[in-house]
Amino acid sequence: MPKKQQKLIGVQLPLNNKGQRKSTSFNKNIWIAAAGGVTEDSKDEANGFIKNVQNEKNWRHNYIRYVCDHMRLCEEPEDCLGMAKAGWEYVYTNMEVFREENGPKQSLKEAMATPNINKAFDTGVIQPKSKPVKELVIPYKSKNFKGQNAVKLIKNWKTKGVIESDTAAVLNSVVADKSVFDSLSNKVFVLLGAISEMGPLQRLLSWGATVVAIDINFQSVQDRLFKFAENSAGTLIVPLKKGTGGSPQSQWTEFSGANLLTDFPEVAAWLINIMPEKEMIIGSYCYLDGERFIKIVSTMDAICTTVAAGRKTTTGFSYLATPTDCHLVTEEAVTAANNQQQSAIVKFLSIATSNGYNKNDLVGDEQFTNSVVNRQGPNYILAKRLQTWRAMLHRNSGSPVSLNVAPTTKTFSVMKNKIFAFTMAGMESFAPMEPFETGTTKSVMAALLVWDFHSKTSSAQPTTELDHPLQLLQKTQVHGGMYRTGLLFETMGTPAFLIAAASEYWWVFAMILAAIGYLLQGSSSTSPSPENLDNLEEAFERTEN
């Protein structure tokens, strides 16, 4: 029987040469298109990269090599920006959009230019109910740190190597300077993926900010979102289904939210007119698995670029960068990694690891880290690279951009997987690694966000000169110690899991060793002696005790 036709609605990957909507070919083609954006002087290196990508037969397992090769092509700032532009042009030209199920096909640009007025949004506004707490509070190991206690915590992180020196300086400034929070009054923050685990929603509301919260239009999700607004000090604005704005606020969760894979042109049209007198900052925080991550990064980008073009006031942009990527790192971090001393057990297990920094991993004379984890997959790393490309392009065109490396975090999605949870626990044995709790990450990254749009000297501001566009990611990193272990992060997973498993289930290992000992003794005689049996029983008794 013929296969049932796939339902096409919203944003879709283009057909490949076999008539299939597969992510591998699209993924490779974006990297290839990006490499075509270099200057004439870099064409030979870029052509070699393109040929290698085209000939790669096992993209899923070998993609990391090409992420590193792409970094090396970024030596000249002009090439870096040219590749970013070319990569995004390929996405906008080739990504397909179906506004109606199995209806006519549009490009991203065509979709953004023709929002459906019948799907336009009403605006719901939930007013603040309490006074803002204008200070940085960092939840850490079941305690809340603020004031001088926060300063001491930040100093400990800096000394340990969990954060970099410039990160510590910014966090200390946020602790000391209350005007950072006062400056929120002339801004409106748009959060695409508002209830993202690591997003800044709760912190912004507690500081009295105005937040436009956009998340999927499922009532269960909207119920969670609205709970954050209970007794909030900030103003929460939500999109409502057309014609429902006059309904009681208690019913809004039935009508609020938007699907950013299908409704993104209408979201952009709505945002253009939200508080036009204020500076708008659009945060792209949505995450989806697999190829859907590329899709939603594309629609969020379409919203950002359309809104920026349609508003008269300044539009800024914010993203969270993953530490498990290729980023420029500080010279201080590289030196610390090369001198890092590990514990005896880590040294023993380090026979299964590799050195953290490769002398060939350079952008010009700047070291970059290869902390990509293969199991994340090529779609994840490409989606994050697309955001990096756009952040650099926005900043180069004069828009402020907050793009900071966030730490490895014990989010629900990570900790629900037992293997990942064990690995995360074992990571803490590798100095100076320290995975953060979700609440800690949210506070730290939200503090960096508001500083980026408050301080005139922040690297987020286009008036602050950078020698290279990729230095945007080199500043104020919160890598959780990952870039200072002296070990390749990809190779730390198995040793970390073994350390955590041995710590949690040491008695199993003891019983196994006892059983092995018994078998070895038994092999030296035809039958076990009473003495051997007694020894085995004693071993088991010691294990149980």
TAWOKA-V959485 format. One record per residue. N is the residue number from 0. PSI is psi in whole degrees, 0 to 359 (999 if undefined). NEAR is the number of other ideal C-beta (glycine too) atoms within 12 Angstrom. D_CENTER is the distance of its C-alpha to the mean C-alpha in Angstrom with 2 decimals. Layout:
N;PSI;NEAR;D_CENTER / N;PSI;NEAR;D_CENTER
This chain:
0;144;3;43.00 / 1;148;4;40.72 / 2;144;7;37.05 / 3;135;7;36.06 / 4;134;8;34.41 / 5;137;15;30.67 / 6;124;14;29.93 / 7;116;24;28.18 / 8;138;20;26.58 / 9;204;33;23.78 / 10;138;43;21.60 / 11;150;36;22.44 / 12;150;33;22.06 / 13;164;32;25.33 / 14;142;18;28.09 / 15;186;17;28.44 / 16;354;11;31.90 / 17;8;9;32.69 / 18;22;11;32.07 / 19;149;16;28.94 / 20;76;24;25.52 / 21;146;24;23.62 / 22;333;31;20.15 / 23;310;31;21.30 / 24;318;26;23.69 / 25;318;37;21.48 / 26;308;39;18.65 / 27;321;35;21.26 / 28;330;32;22.92 / 29;315;45;19.99 / 30;320;42;19.82 / 31;314;33;23.61 / 32;320;34;23.83 / 33;314;40;21.52 / 34;335;39;23.81 / 35;354;27;26.70 / 36;7;34;25.64 / 37;165;34;26.80 / 38;168;23;30.04 / 39;325;15;33.33 / 40;339;14;33.41 / 41;10;26;30.32 / 42;321;18;31.42 / 43;312;15;32.77 / 44;319;24;29.59 / 45;321;33;27.59 / 46;324;18;30.25 / 47;318;19;30.04 / 48;314;35;26.28 / 49;315;31;26.98 / 50;319;17;29.81 / 51;319;25;27.86 / 52;316;33;25.08 / 53;323;19;27.88 / 54;352;15;29.71 / 55;122;25;26.88 / 56;339;12;27.99 / 57;67;15;25.28 / 58;320;32;22.05 / 59;324;23;20.08 / 60;347;15;21.00 / 61;7;21;21.46 / 62;333;34;18.65 / 63;322;34;17.19 / 64;319;27;20.47 / 65;333;38;19.98 / 66;316;40;16.54 / 67;318;33;18.44 / 68;321;33;21.44 / 69;320;46;19.63 / 70;319;42;18.55 / 71;332;33;22.27 / 72;348;43;23.28 / 73;13;45;21.50 / 74;314;29;24.21 / 75;131;25;25.80 / 76;322;27;23.89 / 77;322;22;25.76 / 78;320;35;24.60 / 79;311;43;20.94 / 80;323;32;21.25 / 81;320;32;23.64 / 82;322;44;21.37 / 83;315;41;18.53 / 84;315;28;21.21 / 85;322;31;22.77 / 86;315;44;19.66 / 87;326;37;19.01 / 88;323;27;22.77 / 89;318;32;22.84 / 90;311;42;20.29 / 91;330;32;22.34 / 92;327;20;25.55 / 93;335;30;24.87 / 94;141;41;22.55 / 95;148;29;25.00 / 96;133;38;25.31 / 97;108;26;27.90 / 98;333;32;28.70 / 99;151;18;31.22 / 100;120;14;31.20 / 101;27;15;32.55 / 102;197;18;33.61 / 103;150;15;33.73 / 104;142;22;30.84 / 105;162;27;29.18 / 106;170;27;26.76 / 107;316;38;23.74 / 108;317;24;25.92 / 109;320;20;28.84 / 110;318;37;26.92 / 111;332;34;25.65 / 112;349;21;29.24 / 113;61;20;30.79 / 114;148;32;29.22 / 115;112;25;31.39 / 116;338;12;33.39 / 117;347;13;34.31 / 118;16;26;30.70 / 119;152;26;30.24 / 120;145;38;28.78 / 121;169;25;30.67 / 122;126;27;29.16 / 123;130;36;28.99 / 124;124;25;28.94 / 125;116;32;28.81 / 126;154;18;30.38 / 127;150;25;29.56 / 128;359;17;31.68 / 129;173;17;31.36 / 130;142;14;31.17 / 131;149;25;27.91 / 132;100;24;27.20 / 133;69;26;26.53 / 134;157;29;25.20 / 135;121;41;22.14 / 136;124;29;22.27 / 137;109;37;20.01 / 138;129;26;20.41 / 139;120;28;20.66 / 140;54;15;22.61 / 141;13;9;24.40 / 142;156;16;25.46 / 143;124;19;24.61 / 144;128;29;24.74 / 145;166;25;25.92 / 146;225;19;28.33 / 147;330;14;29.73 / 148;324;20;28.16 / 149;320;31;24.70 / 150;318;23;25.96 / 151;319;21;27.15 / 152;315;34;23.87 / 153;320;37;22.04 / 154;319;22;24.87 / 155;318;22;24.54 / 156;317;34;20.86 / 157;313;29;21.86 / 158;319;18;24.91 / 159;328;24;23.18 / 160;18;37;20.53 / 161;327;40;17.46 / 162;166;48;16.73 / 163;167;41;18.42 / 164;317;24;21.58 / 165;330;28;20.39 / 166;314;39;17.63 / 167;319;32;20.51 / 168;318;25;22.69 / 169;314;38;20.42 / 170;320;42;19.95 / 171;323;29;23.70 / 172;320;28;24.38 / 173;322;41;22.56 / 174;319;32;24.63 / 175;332;22;27.80 / 176;100;22;27.57 / 177;341;21;28.02 / 178;341;17;28.19 / 179;318;33;24.39 / 180;329;33;24.56 / 181;328;18;27.72 / 182;352;25;26.05 / 183;342;35;23.90 / 184;335;25;27.10 / 185;18;19;27.17 / 186;156;38;23.65 / 187;125;37;22.18 / 188;125;46;18.47 / 189;124;49;17.33 / 190;107;45;14.38 / 191;112;46;13.54 / 192;55;39;12.40 / 193;322;41;14.22 / 194;24;36;14.16 / 195;138;39;10.52 / 196;323;30;10.67 / 197;8;41;8.55 / 198;168;40;9.92 / 199;11;44;12.96 / 200;302;40;15.67 / 201;321;36;17.96 / 202;317;43;17.94 / 203;317;44;18.76 / 204;321;41;21.48 / 205;333;33;22.93 / 206;1;40;23.30 / 207;18;32;25.18 / 208;160;45;22.89 / 209;123;35;23.42 / 210;126;47;20.49 / 211;112;45;20.50 / 212;118;50;18.63 / 213;119;50;18.03 / 214;174;40;17.14 / 215;142;30;18.92 / 216;55;32;22.69 / 217;135;18;23.39 / 218;325;19;25.62 / 219;321;16;24.08 / 220;317;25;20.70 / 221;326;33;22.65 / 222;317;22;24.74 / 223;317;24;21.78 / 224;313;40;20.66 / 225;333;32;24.24 / 226;328;20;24.62 / 227;337;32;22.19 / 228;350;37;24.70 / 229;126;19;27.64 / 230;26;20;29.21 / 231;151;32;26.39 / 232;352;29;27.16 / 233;171;40;25.18 / 234;127;33;25.98 / 235;126;43;24.04 / 236;134;39;24.51 / 237;151;43;23.91 / 238;137;44;25.02 / 239;147;33;28.06 / 240;139;31;29.81 / 241;131;23;32.59 / 242;0;13;35.75 / 243;1;24;34.32 / 244;335;23;33.72 / 245;359;15;37.17 / 246;159;18;36.63 / 247;143;13;36.50 / 248;330;22;33.19 / 249;343;13;33.50 / 250;0;19;33.11 / 251;330;32;30.12 / 252;342;30;27.60 / 253;335;22;29.67 / 254;354;29;29.08 / 255;164;40;25.77 / 256;173;37;22.40 / 257;151;45;21.66 / 258;109;31;20.41 / 259;356;41;17.99 / 260;343;36;18.98 / 261;326;31;22.62 / 262;15;38;23.22 / 263;327;44;21.04 / 264;322;39;24.18 / 265;325;35;25.70 / 266;315;44;22.67 / 267;315;42;22.78 / 268;323;31;26.56 / 269;316;36;26.36 / 270;329;46;23.87 / 271;327;31;26.08 / 272;8;25;28.77 / 273;119;37;26.93 / 274;65;29;28.35 / 275;343;17;29.16 / 276;347;16;30.47 / 277;156;30;27.17 / 278;127;30;24.32 / 279;135;39;21.48 / 280;118;46;17.81 / 281;119;47;15.55 / 282;128;47;11.96 / 283;99;45;9.94 / 284;5;40;7.92 / 285;143;40;9.34 / 286;135;35;8.29 / 287;159;26;11.33 / 288;151;17;12.61 / 289;218;22;14.13 / 290;338;29;15.58 / 291;337;25;14.92 / 292;318;35;11.29 / 293;319;44;13.07 / 294;311;39;15.56 / 295;331;38;13.62 / 296;323;44;11.63 / 297;317;49;15.26 / 298;324;43;16.76 / 299;321;44;14.41 / 300;320;43;15.29 / 301;321;45;18.87 / 302;311;47;18.88 / 303;310;42;17.63 / 304;324;33;20.19 / 305;316;31;22.94 / 306;316;41;22.69 / 307;321;33;22.67 / 308;336;21;25.75 / 309;350;24;27.47 / 310;147;29;27.32 / 311;330;16;29.71 / 312;166;22;27.74 / 313;139;27;24.76 / 314;127;38;21.39 / 315;169;39;18.27 / 316;144;44;14.65 / 317;146;46;11.42 / 318;163;50;7.72 / 319;127;41;4.84 / 320;142;41;4.51 / 321;144;38;3.99 / 322;339;42;7.68 / 323;69;36;8.77 / 324;188;43;9.61 / 325;112;44;12.70 / 326;151;45;12.90 / 327;143;41;16.14 / 328;164;39;17.04 / 329;154;30;19.88 / 330;326;18;23.36 / 331;319;23;23.55 / 332;320;40;20.70 / 333;315;31;22.43 / 334;315;18;25.76 / 335;321;31;24.58 / 336;318;35;23.11 / 337;335;21;26.43 / 338;4;17;28.38 / 339;133;29;26.37 / 340;130;18;28.71 / 341;164;27;27.71 / 342;168;20;29.75 / 343;317;11;32.50 / 344;322;20;30.78 / 345;319;29;27.64 / 346;319;19;30.00 / 347;314;16;31.82 / 348;347;27;28.80 / 349;354;30;27.42 / 350;340;13;29.90 / 351;4;20;27.26 / 352;174;25;24.58 / 353;163;19;24.37 / 354;146;23;24.26 / 355;321;38;20.98 / 356;134;33;21.84 / 357;129;22;23.78 / 358;344;12;26.26 / 359;353;15;25.71 / 360;78;32;21.97 / 361;144;25;22.78 / 362;100;32;22.16 / 363;240;21;25.69 / 364;15;14;26.31 / 365;130;31;22.78 / 366;138;31;21.17 / 367;152;38;17.75 / 368;141;44;16.06 / 369;91;39;15.67 / 370;20;47;13.24 / 371;137;36;12.31 / 372;122;32;13.17 / 373;321;25;15.56 / 374;348;20;15.19 / 375;326;31;11.65 / 376;156;28;13.81 / 377;332;38;14.36 / 378;320;33;13.08 / 379;310;33;9.44 / 380;326;40;9.78 / 381;318;44;11.88 / 382;317;41;9.74 / 383;326;37;7.13 / 384;322;44;10.54 / 385;319;44;12.02 / 386;322;44;9.84 / 387;315;46;10.77 / 388;313;43;14.26 / 389;322;41;14.60 / 390;316;45;13.56 / 391;320;40;16.24 / 392;318;34;18.69 / 393;312;40;18.46 / 394;321;40;19.08 / 395;333;26;21.83 / 396;1;22;23.47 / 397;7;16;23.72 / 398;143;35;20.93 / 399;140;36;19.01 / 400;127;44;15.27 / 401;115;44;12.85 / 402;98;45;9.95 / 403;142;45;9.33 / 404;123;44;7.79 / 405;155;46;6.93 / 406;164;42;8.97 / 407;128;42;9.33 / 408;144;37;10.20 / 409;64;30;13.05 / 410;165;28;11.85 / 411;318;16;14.56 / 412;332;18;13.09 / 413;311;29;13.04 / 414;343;21;16.31 / 415;342;13;18.27 / 416;116;16;18.46 / 417;320;16;21.22 / 418;314;20;20.49 / 419;321;27;16.87 / 420;316;23;18.29 / 421;315;27;21.01 / 422;317;33;18.84 / 423;317;34;16.70 / 424;321;28;20.09 / 425;335;30;21.51 / 426;330;40;18.82 / 427;349;29;20.41 / 428;345;35;23.53 / 429;102;43;22.03 / 430;137;29;22.63 / 431;33;36;20.81 / 432;136;41;17.83 / 433;94;36;16.98 / 434;138;35;14.24 / 435;150;38;13.85 / 436;156;28;15.00 / 437;316;28;12.94 / 438;323;26;15.45 / 439;313;40;15.28 / 440;315;41;11.59 / 441;317;39;12.19 / 442;315;42;15.29 / 443;314;48;14.24 / 444;327;48;11.29 / 445;323;46;13.65 / 446;317;46;16.37 / 447;323;45;14.74 / 448;307;49;14.07 / 449;328;45;17.75 / 450;319;40;19.03 / 451;326;42;17.53 / 452;4;39;19.55 / 453;314;34;22.51 / 454;133;29;23.33 / 455;346;15;25.14 / 456;1;18;24.36 / 457;149;35;20.56 / 458;346;37;18.95 / 459;337;38;17.31 / 460;130;26;20.91 / 461;344;26;22.47 / 462;344;15;25.65 / 463;118;20;24.19 / 464;134;15;25.04 / 465;139;28;22.75 / 466;334;20;24.53 / 467;140;30;21.77 / 468;326;39;18.92 / 469;348;45;16.42 / 470;346;31;17.45 / 471;326;44;15.24 / 472;350;48;12.43 / 473;342;36;15.16 / 474;149;40;15.91 / 475;54;41;15.08 / 476;140;46;12.66 / 477;75;47;11.91 / 478;358;47;11.55 / 479;23;41;13.64 / 480;352;40;16.37 / 481;322;49;14.76 / 482;6;49;16.08 / 483;8;41;19.49 / 484;335;47;20.59 / 485;7;34;22.49 / 486;149;38;21.38 / 487;122;31;19.29 / 488;322;41;16.34 / 489;328;31;16.91 / 490;1;25;20.47 / 491;346;39;19.89 / 492;307;32;19.03 / 493;312;22;22.66 / 494;320;35;24.25 / 495;318;39;21.83 / 496;316;27;22.70 / 497;320;29;26.37 / 498;314;34;26.41 / 499;319;30;24.98 / 500;319;24;27.30 / 501;323;24;30.25 / 502;320;19;29.68 / 503;323;17;29.49 / 504;46;18;32.16 / 505;328;16;34.38 / 506;331;20;37.46 / 507;316;16;36.68 / 508;322;18;36.56 / 509;318;20;39.81 / 510;322;20;41.52 / 511;315;18;40.50 / 512;319;20;41.92 / 513;318;25;45.04 / 514;320;18;45.52 / 515;317;16;45.15 / 516;318;22;47.71 / 517;316;25;50.04 / 518;322;16;49.83 / 519;321;15;50.51 / 520;321;21;53.52 / 521;333;18;54.75 / 522;345;13;54.73 / 523;357;13;57.35 / 524;163;14;59.91 / 525;333;7;61.03 / 526;151;11;60.16 / 527;139;20;58.41 / 528;160;15;60.80 / 529;324;11;60.99 / 530;320;12;59.65 / 531;320;22;56.51 / 532;318;16;55.98 / 533;318;15;56.41 / 534;321;19;53.86 / 535;318;26;51.34 / 536;319;17;51.93 / 537;323;17;51.52 / 538;317;24;48.21 / 539;322;21;46.91 / 540;318;15;48.28 / 541;322;15;46.48 / 542;316;21;43.21 / 543;327;13;43.62 / 544;999;9;44.55
